[in-house]
Amino acid sequence: MRATFEEKTYENYFNNELSKRTKIYFPIGQVQEGYFGFDCSAYSTNNKLWRILGYPYISYKGCELKDIAKYMEIIIGNEIDNIPKMKANLLFQYKKPEYITVSTGKEWFAWGQPYFRYDIDIEQQELLMQIHNNFGKSILVLYAAPALHKVQDLVDAYIKSKIIDYSNFKKVNDLYGHHRNTYIQAGTYSIA
């Protein structure tokens, strides 16, 4: 079953919470997402956020977002406008999962219980891999997906400022060559 909320709702709630855990964040528009492959860039030194992302300490110093844009212009052959001068050490691509509750689900054998699943868009993955391959020592590129499927659970998590806590994160390079990612709970563990 599909989540009973829109990806945009999750994205907005995530970004709202992210703004409280970062020095700056920049949610890009749909056209820019087509050029970059990600939904939001941020610069954070918040230790709690980094621990949630699976890093006990801040491992990425960051790079200029404009440097990524200049590089991607070469890759895609288009000029990328309207990028602010800011440093980023995190890039997020948000995903809306399906919640698989039947044993006939293709990945049920891996979990043996209900699980979440999202598809990986190949073109988007290639763009994200370009960024990872060229800037990966300075910036962490992640997929983020809620470990929730009901709209009321999402709203309740937002009210409690727990959207990030109730999300599953996966490094983009860990999903290279895969078509789907699956998980059963928030955190950083999933099976592609």
C-alpha positions, 0 to 999 in steps of 0.5 A, spaced: 500 500 500 502 507 498 503 511 504 497 515 505 501 522 504 504 526 499 512 526 498 511 533 498 508 533 505 514 529 508 519 533 505 516 540 508 516 537 515 523 534 514 525 541 511 522 544 517 525 540 522 532 540 518 532 548 519 532 547 526 538 542 526 543 546 521 546 552 520 543 553 513 539 549 508 537 550 501 531 546 498 531 546 491 526 547 486 523 541 481 527 544 475 533 544 479 532 537 482 532 535 475 539 537 474 542 535 481 538 529 483 537 531 490 531 535 494 535 539 499 542 541 501 544 543 508 550 545 512 550 542 519 554 541 525 549 538 530 552 532 533 545 529 534 543 529 527 550 526 525 548 520 530 541 519 527 545 519 520 550 514 522 556 518 524 558 519 531 562 525 529 561 530 523 565 527 518 564 531 512 567 538 512 562 541 506 563 544 499 560 550 496 554 548 493 556 553 487 562 548 485 557 542 485 553 546 480 558 548 476 560 541 475 553 538 474 553 544 468 558 540 465 555 533 466 548 535 464 550 540 458 545 546 461 547 552 465 544 552 472 541 558 475 539 561 482 544 557 486 546 561 493 553 562 495 553 557 501 557 551 504 553 544 504 555 538 507 549 534 506 544 532 500 538 529 501 533 526 496 526 524 499 522 518 497 515 516 499 515 509 500 510 503 499 508 499 505 508 492 504 504 488 508 503 481 504 508 475 504 507 475 497 511 482 497 518 481 492 522 482 498 518 479 504 523 473 504 529 478 507 524 481 512 519 476 514 514 481 516 511 488 513 516 492 510 517 499 507 520 499 499 521 505 495 524 505 487 530 508 485 530 512 479 536 510 475 537 517 472 536 520 478 541 515 481 546 517 476 546 524 477 547 523 485 553 518 483 556 524 479 556 528 485 558 523 490 564 521 486 566 528 485 565 531 492 563 525 496 569 526 501 566 533 503 559 532 502 554 526 504 549 524 499 543 520 502 536 518 501 531 519 506 524 516 507 519 516 512 518 509 517 511 511 517 505 510 512 499 513 515 498 521 514 496 521 522 502 518 524 506 523 519 503 529 523 504 526 530 511 525 528 511 532 526 508 535 532 513 531 536 519 534 532 521 527 530 520 527 523 528 526 522 528 520 528 522 516 524 526 516 517 531 511 514 537 514 511 541 510 506 548 513 502 547 514 495 553 510 493 550 504 497 544 503 492 548 504 486 546 498 481 540 497 485 532 498 483 529 498 490 531 499 497 527 496 503 527 497 510 523 496 516 524 501 521 527 508 522 535 509 522 540 507 517 539 499 516 536 497 509 536 492 504 537 494 497 
